[in-house]
Amino acid sequence: MKVQAQSERRPWWREPMVWLVIGGPAVVVVAGITTAVIAIRGADPVLDTRQPTAVQSRNHAATPGGAPVAPTKP
């Protein structure tokens, strides 16, 4: 096994193991930021969850002229 002298040592950025140690967490940070940006920009609109009951829908379908039926609050 060859031992490197103190003067022959390479700078820290030339060591492959350093990039494995730094690269893993850096990739995770970039992926997290990317996910947050996609989630914020592509947020779905809030939907109205109030839906008419089955009886109101049946009665609405049977009314002539298609008069709108207001949904009831649960």
WOVENWO-V667867 format. One record per residue. N is the residue number from 1. RES is the residue in one letter. D_CENTER is the distance of its C-alpha to the mean C-alpha in whole Angstrom. Layout:
# WOVENWO-V667867
N_RES_D_CENTER ; N_RES_D_CENTER
This chain:
# WOVENWO-V667867
1_M_50 ; 2_K_50 ; 3_V_49 ; 4_Q_48 ; 5_A_50 ; 6_Q_48 ; 7_S_49 ; 8_E_48 ; 9_R_44 ; 10_R_41 ; 11_P_39 ; 12_W_36 ; 13_W_33 ; 14_R_36 ; 15_E_35 ; 16_P_32 ; 17_M_31 ; 18_V_30 ; 19_W_28 ; 20_L_26 ; 21_V_26 ; 22_I_24 ; 23_G_22 ; 24_G_20 ; 25_P_19 ; 26_A_19 ; 27_V_16 ; 28_V_14 ; 29_V_14 ; 30_V_13 ; 31_A_10 ; 32_G_9 ; 33_I_10 ; 34_T_8 ; 35_T_5 ; 36_A_6 ; 37_V_8 ; 38_I_6 ; 39_A_4 ; 40_I_8 ; 41_R_10 ; 42_G_8 ; 43_A_9 ; 44_D_11 ; 45_P_15 ; 46_V_16 ; 47_L_19 ; 48_D_22 ; 49_T_23 ; 50_R_26 ; 51_Q_28 ; 52_P_32 ; 53_T_34 ; 54_A_35 ; 55_V_39 ; 56_Q_38 ; 57_S_36 ; 58_R_39 ; 59_N_41 ; 60_H_39 ; 61_A_40 ; 62_A_44 ; 63_T_44 ; 64_P_46 ; 65_G_45 ; 66_G_41 ; 67_A_41 ; 68_P_38 ; 69_V_37 ; 70_A_35 ; 71_P_33 ; 72_T_34 ; 73_K_32 ; 74_P_32
